[in-house]
């Protein structure tokens, strides 16, 4: 009898890269797969049966969605329930108690640190809230028991709670990046950043980097995806472009679907990762690293811990001081002046993507976890 799995999210879009394209779509190749998620309608896409709930804004709206999420999840009569948001931990525990079926918590990021950064303006209260969030997440995780993580700090943390923990890192899929990289000399853009932007992710620094490079190379061209955490962040970004007179150097393109990401990345020579020293990013592995590698793009990254492991030591790019635009600019100009060196770094990244840093390799851990917990 075919295993039936149900993935659940209260906050992600229906076609989220990790939730839908990497996990649900891959699972549908061998399991009967359901996805309970905010969406406009029920539909079946790539073998995944999407069971929609209403879109509701904010945390209060997500809590109001819990009864509908629980009802739709129970209706699938799944053998495994797998959820993707920390606010769903109580729902996950309830599903385990009601169904007596295994439940999996997919930890996309370090939730207490993200909350800490969000509430930092609230003085000492943010420390209290982070402590309470950590304790609550730990307590519910012990009841859920099965945890999927994306990086080592998470693995160590949940392993100490006597949980079954597996890595499933956010590497790109081999099928999404089949073509060999375009020749560096033929790429129309010098720089790219395609992630969601905020000041903590280096949005204003990004403009300053382009401005600094433009002093040495006035014709430098940067491609930036128009995706921001808040409209206020976007307004500051556009204002900084105006102040630095880089309108002719920075091209903003509308937010793009995951399936078209490679089309844009492969147009650039150098991929930027200007993350700042914020606690949640110091523990995170940027997915952009591996998307750059898949397209043979050389990386210039801020000096956060994982940058040394995945960028500098393997020879895929250069690591620079996180808050200094001039350091990024100097590294960028060196690479643009020596495209042969940039090409070698890009090819090394592509090799590592094909051999190691791909989702097909990571997905095996998820399959093994499902097999283990369904035999208990």
C-alpha positions as CSV (number, residue, x, y, z in Angstrom):
1,X,0.0,0.0,0.0
2,X,1.4,3.4,-1.0
3,X,2.5,5.7,1.9
4,X,0.3,8.8,2.3
5,X,2.1,12.0,3.4
6,X,0.6,15.4,4.3
7,X,2.8,18.6,4.3
8,X,1.3,21.6,6.1
9,X,2.2,25.3,6.2
10,X,0.4,28.3,7.7
11,X,2.6,31.0,6.1
12,X,4.4,29.9,3.0
13,X,3.1,30.4,-0.5
14,X,1.7,27.3,-2.2
15,X,4.6,27.1,-4.6
16,X,7.4,27.8,-2.1
17,X,10.7,26.5,-3.3
18,X,11.5,24.2,-0.3
19,X,7.9,23.2,0.6
20,X,6.5,22.5,-2.8
21,X,9.3,22.2,-5.4
22,X,11.9,20.4,-3.3
23,X,9.9,18.3,-0.8
24,X,6.3,17.8,-1.8
25,X,7.0,17.5,-5.6
26,X,9.8,15.0,-5.0
27,X,7.8,13.0,-2.5
28,X,4.9,12.7,-5.0
29,X,7.1,10.6,-7.3
30,X,6.7,7.7,-4.9
31,X,4.1,8.6,-2.2
32,X,0.5,9.9,-2.3
33,X,1.3,13.5,-1.3
34,X,-1.0,16.3,0.1
35,X,-0.2,19.9,0.8
36,X,-2.4,21.9,3.2
37,X,-1.5,25.5,2.7
38,X,-3.0,29.0,2.1
39,X,-4.0,29.1,-1.6
40,X,-6.9,30.1,-3.8
41,X,-8.2,26.7,-4.7
42,X,-7.8,22.9,-4.4
43,X,-5.8,21.6,-7.3
44,X,-3.3,18.9,-8.2
45,X,0.1,20.1,-9.5
46,X,3.0,17.8,-10.4
47,X,1.3,15.0,-8.5
48,X,0.8,17.0,-5.3
49,X,-2.8,17.4,-4.1
50,X,-3.0,21.0,-2.8
51,X,-5.7,21.3,-0.1
52,X,-6.2,25.0,0.3
53,X,-7.1,27.1,3.3
54,X,-7.9,30.8,3.3
55,X,-5.1,33.4,3.2
56,X,-5.1,35.3,6.5
57,X,-2.7,38.1,7.3
58,X,-0.5,38.3,10.4
59,X,0.1,35.9,13.3
60,X,-3.5,36.3,14.5
61,X,-4.8,35.4,11.1
62,X,-2.6,32.3,11.0
63,X,-4.0,31.3,14.4
64,X,-7.5,31.7,13.2
65,X,-6.7,29.3,10.4
66,X,-5.7,26.5,12.8
67,X,-9.1,24.8,12.8
68,X,-9.3,24.8,9.0
69,X,-5.7,23.5,8.8
70,X,-6.4,20.8,11.3
71,X,-9.6,19.8,9.6
72,X,-8.1,19.5,6.2
73,X,-5.0,17.7,7.4
74,X,-7.1,15.1,9.3
75,X,-9.2,14.6,6.2
76,X,-6.1,13.3,4.3
77,X,-5.8,10.4,6.7
78,X,-2.1,10.6,6.1
79,X,0.6,8.1,7.4
80,X,3.0,11.0,8.1
81,X,2.2,14.7,8.9
82,X,5.1,17.1,8.1
83,X,4.8,20.8,9.0
84,X,6.9,23.8,8.1
85,X,6.2,26.7,10.5
86,X,7.1,27.0,14.2
87,X,3.7,28.5,15.0
88,X,2.2,25.1,13.9
89,X,4.0,23.2,16.6
90,X,0.9,23.0,18.8
91,X,-1.1,21.7,15.8
92,X,1.6,19.1,15.1
93,X,1.4,17.9,18.7
94,X,-2.4,17.7,18.4
95,X,-2.2,15.7,15.2
96,X,0.2,13.2,16.8
97,X,-2.1,12.8,19.8
98,X,-5.3,12.5,17.7
99,X,-4.0,10.3,14.8
100,X,-1.2,8.4,16.6
101,X,0.8,8.9,13.4
102,X,4.3,10.2,13.2
103,X,4.7,14.0,12.8
104,X,7.8,15.9,11.4
105,X,8.8,19.5,12.2
106,X,10.8,21.1,9.3
107,X,13.0,23.8,10.8
108,X,13.7,26.3,8.0
109,X,15.6,28.8,10.2
110,X,16.5,29.6,13.8
111,X,13.1,30.8,15.0
112,X,14.1,32.3,18.4
113,X,16.9,34.4,16.8
114,X,14.6,35.6,14.0
115,X,12.1,36.7,16.7
116,X,15.0,38.3,18.7
117,X,16.0,40.4,15.7
118,X,12.4,41.4,14.9
119,X,11.7,42.6,18.4
120,X,15.1,44.2,19.1
121,X,13.6,47.6,19.3
122,X,11.6,46.6,22.4
123,X,14.6,46.9,24.7
124,X,15.0,44.1,27.3
125,X,11.7,42.5,26.3
126,X,13.2,41.0,23.2
127,X,15.6,38.9,25.3
128,X,12.7,37.6,27.4
129,X,10.7,36.8,24.3
130,X,13.6,34.9,22.7
131,X,14.1,32.9,25.9
132,X,10.4,32.0,26.1
133,X,10.3,31.1,22.4
134,X,13.3,28.8,22.7
135,X,11.8,27.0,25.7
136,X,8.4,26.6,23.9
137,X,10.0,25.4,20.7
138,X,12.1,22.9,22.7
139,X,9.1,21.6,24.6
140,X,6.9,21.0,21.6
141,X,9.9,19.5,19.6
142,X,10.3,16.9,22.3
143,X,6.6,15.8,21.8
144,X,6.9,15.9,18.0
145,X,10.2,13.9,18.1
146,X,11.1,14.0,14.4
147,X,13.0,17.1,13.2
148,X,14.4,18.1,9.8
149,X,17.0,20.9,9.8
150,X,19.0,22.9,7.3
151,X,22.3,23.5,9.3
152,X,24.6,22.2,12.0
153,X,23.6,24.4,14.9
154,X,20.0,23.3,14.6
155,X,21.1,19.7,14.4
156,X,23.1,19.9,17.6
157,X,20.3,21.8,19.4
158,X,17.5,19.3,18.6
159,X,19.7,16.3,19.0
160,X,20.2,17.3,22.6
161,X,16.5,17.1,23.1
162,X,16.5,13.4,22.3
163,X,14.8,13.9,19.0
164,X,15.4,12.1,15.7
165,X,17.1,14.7,13.6
166,X,18.1,14.7,9.9
167,X,19.7,17.2,7.6
168,X,17.9,18.3,4.5
169,X,19.8,21.4,3.4
170,X,18.4,23.9,0.9
171,X,20.5,22.9,-2.1
172,X,19.2,23.4,-5.6
173,X,17.8,20.4,-7.6
174,X,19.9,18.9,-10.4
175,X,17.0,18.9,-12.7
176,X,16.5,22.7,-12.3
177,X,20.1,23.5,-13.4
178,X,21.0,20.9,-16.2
179,X,22.8,23.2,-18.6
180,X,26.5,24.0,-18.3
181,X,27.3,27.6,-17.3
182,X,27.4,30.3,-19.9
183,X,30.9,31.7,-20.8
184,X,31.9,34.4,-18.3
185,X,32.8,36.8,-21.2
186,X,29.4,36.5,-22.7
187,X,27.3,37.4,-19.6
188,X,25.6,40.8,-19.8
189,X,25.7,41.6,-16.1
190,X,28.7,41.9,-13.7
191,X,26.8,41.4,-10.5
192,X,23.6,39.9,-9.2
193,X,21.5,39.6,-6.0
194,X,18.3,37.7,-6.3
195,X,17.1,37.2,-2.7
196,X,14.6,39.1,-0.5
197,X,16.2,42.4,0.6
198,X,16.3,44.2,3.9
199,X,18.9,46.3,5.7
200,X,20.0,43.2,7.7
201,X,20.5,41.4,4.3
202,X,22.6,44.2,3.0
203,X,20.1,46.1,0.8
204,X,21.7,49.6,1.3
205,X,25.2,48.1,1.4
206,X,24.4,46.5,-2.0
207,X,23.9,49.9,-3.5
208,X,27.1,51.3,-1.9
209,X,29.0,48.3,-3.4
210,X,27.8,49.1,-6.9
211,X,28.6,52.8,-6.4
212,X,32.1,51.9,-5.2
213,X,32.7,49.6,-8.2
214,X,31.4,52.2,-10.5
215,X,34.2,54.6,-9.5
216,X,36.7,52.2,-11.1
217,X,34.3,50.7,-13.7
218,X,31.7,53.3,-14.7
219,X,29.9,50.8,-16.9
220,X,29.4,48.1,-14.2
221,X,25.9,46.5,-14.4
222,X,24.1,44.9,-11.5
223,X,20.9,42.8,-11.7
224,X,18.7,42.9,-8.6
225,X,15.3,41.2,-8.1
226,X,12.7,43.6,-6.8
227,X,11.7,41.7,-3.7
228,X,11.8,43.3,-0.2
229,X,10.6,42.4,3.3
230,X,8.7,45.7,3.5
231,X,7.7,48.5,1.2
232,X,9.7,50.9,3.6
233,X,12.8,48.8,2.9
234,X,12.2,49.2,-0.9
235,X,11.8,53.0,-0.5
236,X,15.1,53.3,1.3
237,X,16.8,51.2,-1.4
238,X,15.5,53.4,-4.2
239,X,16.4,56.5,-2.2
240,X,20.0,55.2,-1.8
241,X,20.2,54.5,-5.6
242,X,19.2,58.1,-6.2
243,X,21.7,59.5,-3.7
244,X,24.6,57.5,-5.2
245,X,23.6,58.2,-8.8
246,X,23.6,54.4,-9.7
247,X,20.3,54.3,-11.6
248,X,22.2,53.5,-14.8
249,X,24.2,50.7,-13.0
250,X,21.4,48.8,-11.2
251,X,18.6,47.0,-13.0
252,X,15.6,46.0,-10.9
253,X,13.6,43.1,-12.3
254,X,10.2,42.1,-11.0
255,X,10.0,39.2,-8.6
256,X,10.6,36.0,-10.5
257,X,9.3,32.4,-10.2
258,X,11.6,29.8,-8.8
259,X,11.5,27.9,-12.1
260,X,13.0,31.0,-13.9
261,X,15.7,31.7,-11.4
262,X,18.5,30.1,-13.4
263,X,17.7,32.3,-16.4
264,X,18.6,35.4,-14.4
265,X,21.5,34.1,-12.3
266,X,23.3,32.7,-15.4
267,X,23.4,36.2,-16.9
268,X,25.8,37.5,-14.2
269,X,29.5,36.9,-13.5
270,X,29.6,37.5,-9.8
271,X,26.9,36.7,-7.1
272,X,26.8,38.9,-4.0
273,X,25.9,37.8,-0.5
274,X,26.1,40.9,1.7
275,X,24.4,39.5,4.8
276,X,25.1,41.5,7.9
277,X,26.2,40.2,11.4
278,X,22.7,39.4,12.7
279,X,22.4,36.4,15.0
280,X,20.0,34.5,12.7
281,X,22.2,35.0,9.7
282,X,25.4,34.0,11.5
283,X,23.8,30.5,12.0
284,X,22.3,30.3,8.5
285,X,23.7,28.9,5.3
286,X,22.6,31.2,2.4
287,X,20.7,29.2,-0.3
288,X,22.1,31.7,-2.8
289,X,25.6,30.2,-2.4
290,X,24.4,27.0,-4.1
291,X,22.2,28.7,-6.7
292,X,25.3,30.7,-7.7
293,X,27.4,27.5,-7.8
294,X,24.8,25.8,-10.0
295,X,25.1,28.5,-12.6
296,X,28.9,28.7,-12.4
297,X,28.8,32.2,-10.8
298,X,31.7,33.4,-8.7
299,X,30.7,34.4,-5.2
300,X,31.6,37.5,-3.1
301,X,30.3,37.0,0.4
302,X,30.4,38.6,3.8
303,X,32.6,37.1,6.4
304,X,30.0,35.1,8.3
305,X,30.9,31.6,9.6
306,X,29.5,29.5,6.7
307,X,31.0,31.7,4.1
308,X,34.5,30.3,4.9
309,X,33.2,26.7,4.7
310,X,31.2,26.9,1.5
311,X,32.9,29.8,-0.4
312,X,36.5,30.5,0.5
313,X,37.9,27.0,1.4
314,X,36.5,25.2,-1.7
315,X,37.7,28.1,-3.9
316,X,34.3,29.2,-5.2
317,X,34.7,32.9,-4.4
318,X,36.0,35.5,-2.0
319,X,35.0,36.4,1.5
320,X,35.2,40.0,2.7
321,X,34.4,42.2,5.7
322,X,30.6,42.2,6.1
323,X,30.0,45.9,6.5
324,X,32.5,47.5,4.2
325,X,31.4,48.4,0.7
326,X,35.0,49.1,-0.4
327,X,36.1,45.5,0.5
328,X,33.3,44.1,-1.7
329,X,34.2,46.5,-4.5
330,X,37.9,45.7,-4.4
331,X,37.2,41.9,-4.6
332,X,34.7,42.5,-7.4
333,X,37.1,44.6,-9.4
334,X,39.9,42.0,-9.0
335,X,37.5,39.3,-10.4
336,X,36.2,41.4,-13.2
337,X,39.8,42.3,-14.2
338,X,40.8,38.6,-14.2
339,X,37.8,36.7,-15.8
340,X,40.0,33.6,-16.1
341,X,40.3,33.4,-12.3
342,X,36.5,34.1,-11.9
343,X,35.8,31.4,-14.4
344,X,37.9,28.9,-12.5
345,X,36.1,29.7,-9.3
346,X,32.7,29.5,-11.1
347,X,33.6,26.1,-12.5
348,X,34.7,24.8,-9.1
349,X,31.3,25.8,-7.7
350,X,29.5,24.1,-10.5
351,X,31.5,20.9,-9.9
352,X,30.6,20.9,-6.2
353,X,26.9,21.5,-7.0
354,X,26.9,18.5,-9.3
355,X,28.8,16.2,-6.9
356,X,27.6,17.3,-3.4
357,X,25.6,20.4,-3.0
358,X,22.3,19.3,-4.7
359,X,18.8,18.5,-3.4
360,X,18.8,15.1,-4.9
361,X,21.5,14.1,-2.5
362,X,19.7,15.7,0.5
363,X,16.4,14.2,-0.4
364,X,17.7,10.7,0.4
365,X,17.8,11.7,4.1
366,X,14.2,12.6,4.1
367,X,13.2,9.3,2.4
368,X,15.2,7.4,5.1
369,X,13.5,9.3,7.9
370,X,10.0,8.5,6.5
371,X,11.0,4.8,6.2
372,X,12.2,4.7,9.8
373,X,9.3,6.5,11.5
374,X,6.7,4.5,9.6
375,X,8.2,1.2,10.8
376,X,8.0,2.2,14.5
